[in-house]
Amino acid sequence: MARLELDGVVKHYGRTEVIRGVDLTVEDGAFCVFVGPSGCGKSTLLRMIAGLEDITDGEALIDGERINERGPADRGLAMVFQTYALYPHKTVYGNMAFALRHAGVAKAVIDRQVRDAAAILGLDGLLERYPRQLSGGQRQRVAIGRAIVRNPRIFLFDEPLSNLDAALRVQMRVEILRLHQRLGTTMIYVTHDQVEAMTLADKIVVLNGGRIEQVGAPMQLYQHPANLFVARFIGSPTMNVLPVTPVGLEGGVARVRTAAGTAVEVPVAEAVTAENTQFGVRPEQLRVLDADVDGDGVFRGVAQVVERLGGETLLHVALGDDAIIVVKAAGGSAHRVGDPVVVAPEDGAGHLFDGTGRCVDRLMPAARA
């Protein structure tokens, strides 16, 4: 196990800056997930940690020792790639043993470590097969097993599940989580899928444009987003965001009004101005009301799309100001397209964002951790 520190890490490709001064600490034994949209720099940052990309500026340290100038093989890390990267002419055993043989490890030690890793991953009966004889999930297990036998200080995963179908993704996600619980080794995992991030991580790093937007535990980011980007990126379906006009502030509670005239109150840490202020509320924080309910905080609209997902129903509701919000209703909801829908946020639900996109809710935690 090991502690990773990044201090002012920067990456340039020519004149293009793709990583912009990243400061981050990943604690010993943590499961840290880098998440963000395509092109945000998460895979580049992982490859810099692995030594596959040079660091233009700043420092990377493992247990306090600078590793910038060390080659990939000298950092004590093991990386699992999106494409599995298995040798097609070698058996499962041969693939898992390759790095140890190359390092001159004794045959008896290699055999023990390969078979121990195979037992952990359920590959015992597949050691003599070739990659072409395996399913996608089995190939990914072999790739992970090849990393395990090296007994690394840190595991690095670069979108390892993106080539699997939906059912296998869920299964492998659970297996990777169990692996971390069993080994206790520091793991850093890259994905663009925020569901993977929420379910795997004890620490999430949200990246955007080569910068860190927020670092924190999954539920901290979900419940207390630092800004509008994080609020929209974390959570599925995404947060509903509506432009609003502040109309008053009393006792630390801001009163705002939507374009359709709905008044909403949000506890805030500071006053907000009228310019580009936005109110956000998650689909599951909206409750469906009877059609005759009226008053502050009530949104009235018409169902444009109804998605029935079994245990829940997603209602896409067009409001009077042409905005559309998504409401997560009960699976047995009787609403159909064209039906009127009345909803209101649950007590205490909702966030307020100022003109820069910064969340100004009361007692917001720091954007960095």
N, C-alpha and C positions, 0 to 999 in steps of 0.2 A: 504494500500500500504506500501511497505517497501524496504529498500536498503540492499542488501546482499553483504558481503565481505568474501572472502576466502584468508587467509594469510598463505602461505607455507604449504598447506594441503597435507598430505601424507597418503597413505593407504597400509598396509602390510597384506598379508595372509601368516602367517608363515614367511618364508624368501623371499617370492615373493612380490616385490613392484609393485603395480598396478596403484597407483596414486603417481606422483613423483614431489611434491613441487609445487602445483597449487596456483598461485596468481591471483585473479579475483575480480572485482567489478561489480555487476549488479545494475544499478541505479533504484531508485524508479519509478515504472510504466513502466519499460522496458519490451520488449518481447525478451528474450535471448534464443538462440537455441544452444545446444551442439550437434555438428555433428562430425562424424568420422567413420572409418570402424569398423566392428564387433571386439570386444575385445580391443578397444582403451581406455576404462575406463569411458565412458560418463554416462552409467547407474549407475555404482558404485559411481561416483561423485554425481549424483542426489540423490541416496539413502543415502549418507553421509549427504547431506544437509537436507534431510527429517528426519534423525535420525534413519533410518533403518539399517545403518552400522556405526560402531564406527570410529572416526577419530584417526588414529595412532599418527599423529603429526600435528602441526599447529592449526589454529583457524578458526572457522566459526562464523560470527557475523551478526546479523540482527539489523539494526538501531544502530550499535555500541555496542550491547550487545552480549557477548559470549554465544553461544548456545550449545557448545560441550557436556555438561553434561545433557542437557535437553532431556526428552523423546520426541518421535514423537508427542504426543498429546499436549505437552506444548510449541511447537514452533510456533503455529499460522499458520501452513501450511496445504495445502490440496493437495493430490496426486491423479492423474488419471493414472491408470495402463493400460498396453497393453491388458490385459485379461478381462477388465471391472470389474471383482471381485464383481459381483452383487449377492445378496442373492436370490437363485432360488425360495424359498418359500414365499418371500415377494413381494408385488405389487411394481409398480414404486413409488407410494407414500411412501410405507413402506421403500423402499431402500433409497429414498432421505431424509426421516425423521429420519432414524435410529440413526445417530451420534448425532443429536439434542436431541432425546429422551434419549439417553444414558447419555447425559450431563445434563439432568434434565431441559431442556428449557420448558417453558410453552406451552401448547397445542395450544393456539391461535397464539403465535409467530411462532411455528413450521408450522402451517397451512399456515400462511401468507408467510413465507419464501419459503416453498415448492412450493406454487402456483405461487409466483413471479418468481422463477427459472424455473418452468415449462413453464410459459408464454414466458420467454426469449428464451427458447430452443425449443419451439413448441411442448411441451409434454402435453398440456392441456387436450387433449382427450384420453390420454393413462395412466392416473394415476392409474386406477384400473386394468391394465393388469399386467401379470407376465412376467419376462424376456424371458421365452420360447415363448411367443406370440409376441416378438419384432424382428425386423430386426437388423442386426449388427450395422447399423448407429443409430438406435433408442436406442439400448443398450449403445452405446458410449455416446449418449446425456444424458442418465440417469446417467452414471458414472460422467460426467461433472457436471450435476445438483446436484449430491450428494456433490460435492466439492463446488459448488457455495453457497449452503445454509449455509455452515459453515462460510461464509464471511471471508476467509483466508487473511492473510497478503501477502502471495505468493502462486500462483498456481504452482504445479509441474506436468509435463506431461512426462510419460515414454513411448515413441513410441506408442501413443494412436491410431494411424491410421493403424498400420501394419497389422491388421487382416481384413481390409476392402478391397473390390475390387477397381479397379482404379477409377471408376466414383464416388463412395462414398468417396474415399480419397480426391478427389478434392472438393466435396461438403462440407465435414466436415472441410477441411482446411480453406475454406472461412468462415464457421460458427465460427471456433475458432478465426479467425482474427477479425471478427465482435464482438465477445464476448469481446475480449481484448479492442477494441475501445470503447465499451459501458461501461465496468467496470473500465478500467484504472488501473487494478491491476497488480503488477509485476508478470510476467510469465516466467518460465524456462522450456524449452521443449527439450526433447532428441529425436533424430532421426538419422538414418544412411542415410536418403534420402536427398541429397543436394538440390533437387528441393523444398522440404518442407522447408528446412532451408532458402533458398533464398526468398521464397514467404512470409514466416511468420515473420521472425526476423527483428528487428531493430538493433540487435547485434548478431553476430555469433561467437561462440568459436569453433575453429577447434582443435580437440584432436587427438593425435597419440601416441600410446605406453604409455599412462598415463601422457603425457605432453601436454601443450598448444603449438600449432604451430603458431597460429595467432588469434587475436581478432579484430573484426572491423565490420562496416556496410556491408551488403551484396555486394554492388557494389564496395566498397573499396577492399574487398577480391578478387572479380572477376577481377577488373582492375589492382590491385596492389598486387598480391600474394607475400608473404614474401619469399617463397621458392618453390621448385619443388613439394613437397607434396601437398601444398595448391593449387598450380596451376593446378595440375592434378585432385584433388578431387573436387574442385569447378568448375562447368560448365558442361553442357551436350549437345552434346558429349564432352568427355574430351579433354583437350588441346593436340595438336600435339607437340611432342618433338623430336628433331633431334640432334644427336651429330654434333658438328661443331669445326672447327679449327680457332682460332683468327689469322688474317693476318695483322692487323693494327689498330691503334688508333690515331684519329686526331680530335681535337676540341671537345673532350668528346663523340665522336661517334666511337664505335667499329665496325670494319669490320670483318665478319666471313664467313667461307666457309663450305658448307656441303660436305659430302663424294662424292656426285654426281657432285660437282663443282659449285653449286649455291652460289653466293655471296649475303650476306644480311648485312645491316647496322642497328645498334641498339644504341640509345643514352644510355650511361652508366655513373654511378656515380664514377666508379673506373676502373682501368685496369684489364683485366682478362688474365689468363695464358692459355696455350693450353691444360692442363690436365683436361679431363672430362667436358669441357665446352659444354653446350647444349642450343639450341635455341628453344623457344616455341612460338606457334601461335595458336590461337583458330580457329576452323572450320569456324565460321561466319566472321572471319577477312581475309579470303582468297577469292579473287574474280577470277572468271573464265574468261580467256582471249581467244582471237582468236588464232587459232593454229599456225599462222605465227609470233606471237609476241616473241621477244627474248630480252636478256639483263640481267642486274643484278636483283636479286630478283625474277627471274622467275623459277618456278618449272615445270618440264615436266614429265609426267608419263602416266600410262594406268589405266583406270577404272577397278578395280577388282570386286567390289560390288557396286550396285546402289540400294539405299533404297528410295523408293518414299513414302513420308509421307503426301501427299496432298499439303499443303502450302509450303513445302520445300522438297528438295531432298538431301540426303547424298551420296556423292561420295567417295568411298574408293579407293584412288589412289596409285598405286605402282610406286615408283620413281626408278630411275636408280641405286641407291645404295641399293636396296632391302628394303628400308624403306617404310612404308605405312602411308599416311596422310589422314585425313578425311576432306572433304570440304563440307560446307553447301551451296548448290546452290538453285536457284529458283525452285519452285514446278513444273514448266513446262519444266525443263531441258530435252533436247533430248538425253543426253548421255546414252549409253548402255555399258554393260560389254564388254571390249576389245577396246573401243574407246580411242584415245589419249586425254589427258586432260592437259591443260596449265593453271596454276594458279600463282598468286603473292599476297603477303600480302598487305593489305591496307596501305596507308601512315601512318607511326607512329605505326603500329601494331607490336606485337612481344615482347618477353622477353628473357633476357639472364641470364643463371644460371651458377655459377662457379662450381668448382670441388666438393664443399661441398653441392651443391643443393641450395645455397642461391641466391636469385634474386639480380642482380647488376644493374638493371635499374636506370636511373637517377631519383633523387628526390623520392626514395622509402620511403614510410611512415614506422614508427616503426613497428616491428613485434608484439609488445604487445600494448594493448590499455587499 
